[in-house]
Amino acid sequence: MDLSAAGILARLPESTMRLGLERIQAACDALGRPQSAFRWIHVAGTNGKGSTCAMLDAALRRAGKRVGFYSSPHLVSFNERIRIDGEPISDEALDASMRRLWDAGPFVRDPSDPSALTYFEAATALAFDAFAHAGVEIAVVEVGLGGRLDATNLEGKDLLAAVVSRIARDHTAFLGEDLADIAREKGAIARPDRPLVLGTQEPRARAAIARQAAEIGARLFDVEAETSLKRTAEGLVYRGPRWELTGLRLGLLGPHQEENARLALAVLELLGVSPEAAREGLSRARWPGRLQVVSERPLVVLDGAHNPDGARALARAWQALWPERKPHLVFGVLSDKDAREMTGALFPLAETVQLCAPASGRAVSSERLAELFGGTPHDSVEAALRAALRQAGRDGAVLVCGSLYLVGEALRILGA
């Protein structure tokens, strides 16, 4: 039996979702509660949370902190999910964490055991164990789904700040349709007497989080009420309770990143990070698969927009960055997403639409997408991508979007 981390993870079903904290809490207790060995910045939200995490990670590292960054899903390699000081975890360190998890109890030995962890729960336990053994000072932890019952929302976390980025309707089979209810699921990562930093929100979500913060006893910091971010010819200008930073530049593309930067800056200001580290961190932050330009001729852009709110943000960003270009669109989507709204936002941008199914049991077939929304179906991501590249030629543009699984496959095919 292959007892490497890769071998054991391969036996766990990646698409299984079983919300609840009993299994992951038991596993981390058996590991010695590694989640208590470092300070936390815990980030929930529907869109923008990964980019916000990337900015926080970069700024904290510029401030001289030893930083762990846990995110999901990965694009190409599992190791991307667990970063220490900006680098994916090594195979050796990952295998060592997996050995400790294997020895701690039945959690990954038999996937059919009732106490067995899901793929995401195992990844989460591995991340916390790895951070503890690497001497991480601050971990930036991205919620996987929701917040209240997400595997990252453990007891014993030493919370510096809970952070909630923009909330929209997504994963409604698990979180429901009502925006206020979804907001409360995400806001449940907060803790008494700790900051809850709330990003830009629709009014119903904002009001729900404000009430929840009062119920929990968390200290609400409302970014909309207490900060501003303006675009000028000399760069961005941020104003907060104490900071006034001018000439800010972002390493991440797209006007929607300004909202994420405002949230990250509010967190950094609140935590007393130096303005210089914040400035440098935001300019150096990178987040693969989010408006990632992998080629200039032809222009090839990969973006993981995978829900209607993300698709609309991507459409606005494309029109702002490349207003004269009509891309050949490579699109695939999972069955739990609102494909009608996504295609309504993205397909009008396109010169042609090449359809494919990402490598997931939840993917919608390309034939079904073509039947519902139009476009040319292909039997693989590679075939769709090659068709788009042929039609683009050297002077055209290709946009790959609709699913992070699709973006990951495209990165592997392109060798980017």
Backbone hydrogen bonds, N-H to C=O, Kabsch-Sander energy under -0.5 kcal/mol:
donor,donor_aa,acceptor,acceptor_aa,energy
3,L,1,M,-0.7
8,I,4,S,-2.5
9,L,5,A,-2.7
10,A,6,A,-1.7
11,R,7,G,-0.5
11,R,8,I,-1.2
12,L,9,L,-1.4
16,T,13,P,-1.2
18,R,16,T,-0.5
20,G,149,L,-1.8
25,Q,21,L,-2.4
26,A,22,E,-2.1
27,A,23,R,-2.3
28,C,24,I,-2.4
29,D,25,Q,-2.4
30,A,26,A,-2.2
31,L,27,A,-1.4
32,G,29,D,-1.3
33,R,28,C,-3.3
36,S,33,R,-1.9
37,A,34,P,-2.0
39,R,137,E,-2.6
40,W,158,D,-2.6
41,I,139,A,-2.4
42,H,161,A,-2.1
43,V,41,I,-0.5
43,V,141,V,-2.9
44,A,42,H,-0.5
44,A,163,V,-3.1
46,T,166,R,-2.7
47,N,166,R,-1.8
52,T,48,G,-2.5
53,C,49,K,-2.4
54,A,50,G,-2.3
55,M,51,S,-2.0
56,L,52,T,-2.4
57,D,53,C,-3.0
58,A,54,A,-2.2
59,A,55,M,-2.4
60,L,56,L,-2.7
61,R,57,D,-2.0
62,R,58,A,-1.9
63,A,59,A,-1.4
64,G,61,R,-1.6
65,K,60,L,-2.2
67,V,65,K,-0.8
68,G,138,I,-2.3
69,F,83,R,-2.5
70,Y,140,V,-2.4
71,S,81,R,-1.9
80,E,77,S,-1.8
81,R,78,F,-2.3
82,I,79,N,-1.2
83,R,69,F,-2.5
83,R,81,R,-0.6
84,I,87,E,-2.7
85,D,67,V,-3.2
87,E,84,I,-1.5
89,I,79,N,-1.2
89,I,82,I,-2.6
94,L,90,S,-2.4
95,D,91,D,-2.7
96,A,92,E,-2.0
97,S,93,A,-2.0
98,M,94,L,-2.3
99,R,95,D,-2.3
100,R,96,A,-1.8
101,L,97,S,-2.1
102,W,98,M,-2.7
103,D,99,R,-2.4
104,A,100,R,-1.2
105,G,101,L,-0.6
105,G,102,W,-0.7
110,D,106,P,-0.8
113,D,110,D,-2.3
116,A,113,D,-2.1
117,L,107,F,-2.9
119,Y,13,P,-0.8
122,A,118,T,-2.8
123,A,119,Y,-2.4
124,T,120,F,-2.4
125,A,121,E,-2.5
126,L,122,A,-2.5
127,A,123,A,-2.3
128,F,124,T,-2.3
129,D,125,A,-2.4
130,A,126,L,-2.7
131,F,127,A,-2.7
132,A,128,F,-2.3
133,H,129,D,-2.3
134,A,130,A,-1.6
135,G,131,F,-0.5
135,G,132,A,-0.9
136,V,131,F,-2.2
137,E,66,R,-2.6
138,I,66,R,-1.7
139,A,39,R,-3.0
140,V,68,G,-3.3
141,V,41,I,-2.7
141,V,139,A,-0.7
142,E,70,Y,-2.5
142,E,140,V,-0.6
143,V,43,V,-2.9
147,G,145,L,-0.6
148,R,185,E,-1.6
150,D,147,G,-0.7
153,N,150,D,-2.1
154,L,152,T,-1.8
157,K,154,L,-0.9
158,D,35,Q,-0.7
158,D,38,F,-0.7
159,L,157,K,-1.2
160,L,40,W,-3.2
161,A,40,W,-1.2
162,A,195,P,-2.7
163,V,42,H,-2.8
164,V,197,V,-2.6
165,S,44,A,-2.8
170,D,168,A,-0.6
174,F,171,H,-1.7
175,L,171,H,-2.6
176,G,172,T,-2.0
182,I,178,D,-2.4
183,A,179,L,-2.4
184,R,180,A,-2.0
185,E,181,D,-1.9
186,K,182,I,-1.8
187,G,183,A,-2.9
188,A,184,R,-0.9
189,I,186,K,-1.3
190,A,187,G,-1.9
193,D,217,G,-2.9
194,R,191,R,-1.5
196,L,219,R,-2.7
197,V,162,A,-3.2
197,V,195,P,-0.5
198,L,196,L,-0.7
198,L,221,F,-2.6
199,G,164,V,-3.0
199,G,197,V,-0.6
206,R,202,E,-2.6
207,A,203,P,-2.6
208,A,204,R,-2.0
209,I,205,A,-2.3
210,A,206,R,-2.2
211,R,207,A,-2.2
212,Q,208,A,-2.1
213,A,209,I,-2.8
214,A,210,A,-1.7
215,E,211,R,-2.1
216,I,212,Q,-2.7
217,G,213,A,-2.2
218,A,213,A,-1.7
219,R,194,R,-2.1
220,L,218,A,-0.9
221,F,196,L,-2.8
222,D,220,L,-0.5
223,V,198,L,-2.4
223,V,221,F,-0.8
226,E,222,D,-2.2
227,T,223,V,-1.7
228,S,239,R,-2.1
230,K,237,V,-2.6
232,T,235,G,-1.7
235,G,232,T,-1.5
236,L,248,L,-2.5
237,V,230,K,-2.9
238,Y,245,L,-2.7
239,R,228,S,-2.4
240,G,243,W,-2.5
245,L,238,Y,-2.5
248,L,236,L,-2.6
251,G,282,L,-2.7
257,Q,254,G,-1.5
258,E,255,P,-1.5
259,E,255,P,-0.5
259,E,256,H,-0.6
260,N,256,H,-1.1
261,A,257,Q,-2.6
262,R,258,E,-2.3
263,L,259,E,-1.7
264,A,260,N,-2.5
265,L,261,A,-3.0
266,A,262,R,-1.9
267,V,263,L,-2.0
268,L,264,A,-2.6
269,E,265,L,-2.8
270,L,266,A,-2.3
271,L,267,V,-2.0
272,G,269,E,-1.2
273,V,268,L,-2.2
278,A,274,S,-2.1
279,R,275,P,-2.7
280,E,276,E,-2.4
281,G,277,A,-2.7
282,L,278,A,-2.3
283,S,279,R,-1.5
284,R,280,E,-1.6
285,A,281,G,-1.4
290,R,287,W,-1.1
291,L,289,G,-0.5
292,Q,302,L,-2.7
293,V,291,L,-0.6
294,V,292,Q,-0.7
294,V,300,V,-2.5
295,S,300,V,-1.0
297,R,298,P,-0.5
299,L,396,G,-2.0
300,V,295,S,-2.2
300,V,298,P,-0.5
301,V,398,V,-2.7
302,L,292,Q,-2.5
303,D,400,V,-2.7
304,G,289,G,-2.2
311,A,307,N,-2.7
312,R,308,P,-2.6
313,A,309,D,-2.0
314,L,310,G,-2.4
315,A,311,A,-2.4
316,R,312,R,-2.3
317,A,313,A,-2.4
318,W,314,L,-2.9
319,Q,315,A,-2.1
320,A,316,R,-1.7
321,L,317,A,-2.7
322,W,318,W,-3.2
325,R,322,W,-1.8
328,H,397,A,-3.0
329,L,327,P,-0.8
329,L,352,T,-2.9
330,V,399,L,-3.0
331,F,329,L,-0.6
331,F,354,Q,-2.6
332,G,401,C,-1.2
335,S,362,R,-4.0
337,K,334,L,-1.5
339,A,337,K,-1.6
342,M,338,D,-2.0
343,T,339,A,-3.1
344,G,340,R,-1.9
345,A,341,E,-1.4
346,L,342,M,-2.2
347,F,343,T,-2.4
349,L,346,L,-1.5
350,A,347,F,-1.5
351,E,327,P,-2.9
352,T,327,P,-0.7
354,Q,329,L,-3.8
355,L,353,V,-0.5
355,L,376,T,-3.2
356,C,331,F,-1.9
360,S,358,P,-2.1
363,A,360,S,-1.9
364,V,333,V,-2.6
369,L,365,S,-2.1
370,A,366,S,-2.4
371,E,367,E,-2.2
372,L,368,R,-2.1
373,F,369,L,-3.1
374,G,369,L,-0.6
374,G,370,A,-1.7
376,T,353,V,-2.7
378,H,355,L,-1.4
384,A,380,S,-1.9
385,L,381,V,-2.7
386,R,382,E,-2.8
387,A,383,A,-2.0
388,A,384,A,-2.1
389,L,385,L,-2.4
390,R,386,R,-2.3
391,Q,387,A,-2.2
392,A,388,A,-2.0
393,G,389,L,-1.9
396,G,392,A,-1.1
398,V,299,L,-3.0
399,L,328,H,-1.8
400,V,301,V,-2.6
401,C,330,V,-2.4
401,C,399,L,-0.5
402,G,305,A,-1.1
407,V,403,S,-2.0
408,G,404,L,-2.4
409,E,405,Y,-2.1
410,A,406,L,-2.4
411,L,407,V,-2.5
412,R,408,G,-2.0
413,I,409,E,-2.5
414,L,410,A,-2.7
415,G,411,L,-1.1
416,A,411,L,-1.6
